[in-house]
Amino acid sequence: MEFTLQDKGANQFAFINEQEGKVIAEISWVQDGNIMKMDHTFVSDALRGQGVAKQLLDTAADYARKHNYKMEAICSYVVTAFKRDTYNDVKA
């Protein structure tokens, strides 16, 4: 699945996937210097159980690595993913 980087203004960003004008998957954060404060993950009911949330987080982690950013887990999905998957290089 492809995700598009969206600048929402006021240091808020997201990777999203839209279909027919509707957001079906999104991970968002507030940029605070070199820290991405990961505050929200959304996957539509139709996509649940297909690993889309992990794809979103992986996309955000790759973005963090490319820009030498760190990620702070705030939303429950990212908190849980940081405990079980290997994202040590981008954890704040």
C-alpha positions as CSV (number, residue, x, y, z in Angstrom):
1,M,0.0,0.0,0.0
2,E,1.3,3.5,-0.9
3,F,1.2,6.4,1.6
4,T,1.5,10.1,0.9
5,L,3.2,12.6,3.2
6,Q,0.8,15.3,4.1
7,D,1.8,18.6,5.8
8,K,-1.2,19.6,8.0
9,G,0.4,22.9,9.2
10,A,1.5,23.9,12.7
11,N,4.3,21.2,12.7
12,Q,1.7,18.4,12.2
13,F,2.3,15.8,9.5
14,A,0.9,12.5,8.4
15,F,1.3,9.6,6.0
16,I,-2.0,8.8,4.6
17,N,-3.8,6.6,2.0
18,E,-7.0,7.9,0.5
19,Q,-9.5,6.2,-1.7
20,E,-12.4,8.0,-3.3
21,G,-11.6,11.1,-1.2
22,K,-11.7,9.3,2.1
23,V,-8.8,8.6,4.4
24,I,-8.6,4.8,4.9
25,A,-5.2,4.7,6.7
26,E,-3.2,7.3,8.5
27,I,-0.3,7.8,10.9
28,S,0.2,11.3,12.2
29,W,2.7,13.2,14.4
30,V,3.8,16.5,15.7
31,Q,7.3,17.5,14.7
32,D,9.2,18.9,17.7
33,G,12.7,19.7,16.5
34,N,14.2,16.3,15.6
35,I,11.5,14.4,17.4
36,M,8.4,12.9,15.7
37,K,5.7,12.7,18.4
38,M,3.6,9.9,17.0
39,D,0.1,10.8,18.2
40,H,-2.4,8.9,16.1
41,T,-2.8,5.8,13.9
42,F,-6.0,5.0,12.0
43,V,-6.9,2.0,9.8
44,S,-10.4,1.6,8.4
45,D,-12.3,-1.4,9.5
46,A,-12.1,-2.8,6.0
47,L,-8.3,-3.0,6.2
48,R,-7.9,-4.2,9.8
49,G,-5.9,-7.4,10.3
50,Q,-3.9,-6.9,7.1
51,G,-0.8,-5.3,8.6
52,V,-1.6,-1.8,7.4
53,A,-0.8,-0.1,10.7
54,K,2.6,-1.8,10.7
55,Q,3.1,-0.6,7.1
56,L,2.3,3.0,8.2
57,L,4.7,2.8,11.1
58,D,7.4,1.3,9.0
59,T,6.9,4.2,6.5
60,A,7.2,6.7,9.3
61,A,10.3,5.0,10.7
62,D,12.0,5.0,7.3
63,Y,11.2,8.7,7.0
64,A,12.7,9.3,10.5
65,R,15.8,7.4,9.5
66,K,16.2,9.3,6.3
67,H,16.0,12.7,8.1
68,N,17.9,11.6,11.3
69,Y,14.8,12.0,13.4
70,K,13.7,10.1,16.5
71,M,10.2,9.0,17.3
72,E,8.3,9.4,20.5
73,A,5.5,6.9,21.0
74,I,2.3,8.5,22.2
75,C,-0.6,6.7,20.5
76,S,-1.3,3.2,21.8
77,Y,-0.5,1.4,18.6
78,V,3.0,2.9,18.4
79,V,3.6,2.3,22.1
80,T,2.7,-1.4,21.7
81,A,4.7,-1.7,18.4
82,F,7.8,-0.2,20.0
83,K,7.6,-2.9,22.7
84,R,7.5,-5.9,20.3
85,D,9.2,-4.8,17.1
86,T,12.7,-3.5,16.4
87,Y,12.6,0.2,16.1
88,N,15.4,0.9,18.6
89,D,17.3,3.1,16.2
90,V,14.5,5.6,16.0
91,K,13.1,5.6,19.5
92,A,13.4,8.9,21.3
